[in-house]
């Protein structure tokens, strides 16, 4: 008998689709919620029924507890699964679900609250004897306090949002002169993403491994761990590649950090699936970092290595059932890798690249899994996270998994938007990854970005030139044809009308006249919202100085001055929405 008749999934995209699949296997009806921007999304089609909960912005839809609970009531759902992100680690929402008479498929609200505050979690772990990175257990309130801690603990330091996670509200401070900007930026990002500007400070470990442990705990006092995942490959402190087992962890260390994770979960009376995140120093020291009180993006590699369905375990635990396996029953076989396929441009600082997917084909074959939230024609929204899909492979060992991943990446086709497919191919071919190293300094290097671009270009569709009378300039025309039941995207180069180039030059001259020399205009590289403006009209700035900060697709992006000069025609302010290519200001020099 199914533990529930219906479960509402309070999320979107690939994680919602993934949860619906498990619910269907359990004989449980799946209820989706969606914003107006997600009407035609895959997760809506994957559910048994779906309810509109508001406009596109997450604050008015996916982050609105009342609208989600109203949908749950209307649908007759008995339980709510939050997935990850949005309200997954919101203790208030977990309590509201329970007050509404629904079952929360996740940990107790008290555990979410304790571990959601990184400072409270550090206190709790210290009390339980769990090793933590040296630092504060109370929020810091000023940049001056950060400087004092640097003198006490040693530089560099890490400033972190107290309610943060996923790389949000995280800044590294290498010397006292960087403290003020880092403090303000981390506080601002904490407020923007977690509605809490509080930050704390800890010693920054140089080039550690990010090693986390998956735990399962039931309501009957049983807690087990399912081995570790290595999530060291990151950019902007957000994970890109995950694997299990870690290349740096042997059997003895696995047992030790597994015991640390179990003790940490017991200390907060945890229940459900959760992850103890830690840092493994170059000297072999392991420190508690934080606990993610939810299913993780990278839970898939643990599933591939253990054969378990972690969402199924969550559902059964929420229904009150005891864990059906003991620690000695857990077996990790082979090696699993996950690559996050984000809509980002690695050749342009990993800036988000939303847009419409014009063609889409997933890889297959032995040991290959794709968790995706898109189909051909899907719109990757600038309103949400840039994650498009997750590509996961399993092999008999790490090298087998690496080669299988390269094969799968080569088969994967996503047209119309820029993604990390080429980046992942370039990274997995790099000697540092082959050797199982941390790849410190490689991920965001120009060398890797260029290699990724070359590989991405090699995957693009063949283009055909159509000769015709023109002024010599061609433009692309994309059309879709269907042949024997299969769809193909055809990109044709066609001539522009005569005099098109003349008209273009006139437009460019007109734009240059309006804004001074075109190279002086500072424009937005993406659609988003202005979080902060760092300069004023008339300020003198230097090349590389931050002009403003724009939030887009859950990322904070700094817009900088292209050269030395004076700020003129400043046209943005905090809280203002901006579009791609919108002029922020003009940087003028004497004589311009």
Secondary structure, DSSP 8 states (H G I E B T S, - for coil): --S-SEEEE---HHHHHHHHHHHHHTT-EEEEEEEGGGTT-HHHHHSSEEEEEE-SSGGGTTT-HHHHHHHHHHHT-SEEE--SSTTTT-HHHHHHHHHTT-EESSS-HHHHHHHHSHHHHHHHHHHTT--B-SB-SS-B--HHHHHHHHHHH-S-EEEEEEEEETTEEEEEE-SGGGHHHHHHHHHHHHHHHHS---EEEEE--TT-EEEEEEEEE-TTS-EEEEEEEEEEEEETTEEEEEEES-TT--HHHHHHHHHHHHHHHHHTT--EEEEEEEEE-TTS-EEEEEEE-S--TTHHHHHHHH---HHHHHHHHHTT---S--GGG----SEEEEEEEESEEGGGTTEE--EE--EEE---STTEEEEE---TT-EE-TTS--EEEEEEEEESSHHHHHHHHHHHHHH-EEESS--SHHHHHHHHHSHHHHTT---TTTTT-HHHHHHHHHHHHHTS--EEE---SSSS-EEEEEEEEEETTEEEEEEEEEE--TTHHHHHHHHHHHHHHHHSSGGGEEE-SS-EEEEEE---TT-EE-TT-EEEEEEETTEEEEEE-SSSEEEES----TT-EE-TT-EEEEEE-TT-
